[in-house]
Amino acid sequence: MDIRQLRYFVAIAEEGSLSAAAQRVHVAQPSLSQHVISLEKELDVQLLERSPRGVTLTEPGEILLSHAREVIAALGRAEEAVRQSGSEPQGEVTFGLPSSIAMVLSVPLAETVRLELPKVRLRLVDAMSGFIKTWLEDQTIDMGILYDLGSVRHLSHRQLMTEELHFFSAPDAWPFDSPPGSPVPMTALPEAELVLPSPHHGLRSMIDRFMKAQGIDLNVPTEMDGLGHIKSMVSRGSGYTILAPAAAIDYVERGELIMAPIVDPAMVRPVYLMRNPGRPATRASREVERITLEVIRDLVARGIWQALDPTDVVTPDRG
């Protein structure tokens, strides 16, 4: 079995026809058929079911297809890494960002990469943490940002910062007796009708852990997974929410939302840059990582992305 046979087999499986696959890989159909027969003899299994309407995969064929795709993808990454090792950074870099971070990081990062790495194609994927974890695991993306190591501690990671979550309200709908924008004790949070993501969302899971550790039950009559929808609803005075400042900096700057720190204790979360060691780090991805750190430092220095020293605040009980 060699890489050429695997490429031919994948083409046949994806096209569902020997003739179509032959055109795709520019090989005569009889020769292509012979490669499949040789594979079947070598593995001592039937890989394809042949019929006048085309070909379908047997169970062994499905298994081989899955592994063949992984092998071909790994070879492609190895070839790209070798080509890039001695040249100007080039190629595609895929970076998974949670929505709250994409809100503040994606545009300045994309602009900086475009200027400094003109041959790099940066693909920024805005998604929930669960999807980013999956993509890191199956090596779909080069790197990602997560808040909770959880079950991915085996992946390489570096802590970028610690964020402090804040309470958000419309300016004319402040729910407490204290002046608008003043610190909100955690024990006061149940007084506000909150709009939060659903429980499977990373932010909600973290908030729920905090509340459980403090013995507090929140009042959450509305759940929304769309960050934009949450901010819009709260800005209309139809509820309140808990977010990192960076996630709502646009609404705060326009005066549509006010934010207040949560105290006694503060509610914080670490921010990690993650990679899967199984996916080779290309020169392009290493350069994008370097630029990411520079852009984050600049955003923090200008107060656009608020960060704390991890030792300054209480962290949640993970029990």
Buried (B, 14 or more C-beta within 10 A) or exposed (E): EEEEBBBBBBBBBEBEBBEBBBEBBEBEBEEBBEBBEEBBEEEEBEBBEEEEEBBEBBEBBEEBBEEBBEBBEBEEBEEBBEEBEEEEBBBEBBBBBBBBBBBBBBEBBBEBBEEBBEEBEBEBBBBBBEBBBBBBBEBBBBBBBBBBBEEBEEBBBEEBBBBBBBBBBBEEBBBBEEEBBEBBEBEBBBEBBBBBBEEEBBBBBBBBBBBEBBEEEBEBEBBBBEBEEBBBBBBEEEBBBBBBBBBBBBBBEEEBBBBBBBBEBBBBBBBBBBBBEEBBBBBBBBBBBEBBEEBBBEBBEEEBBBBBEEEEBBBBEEE
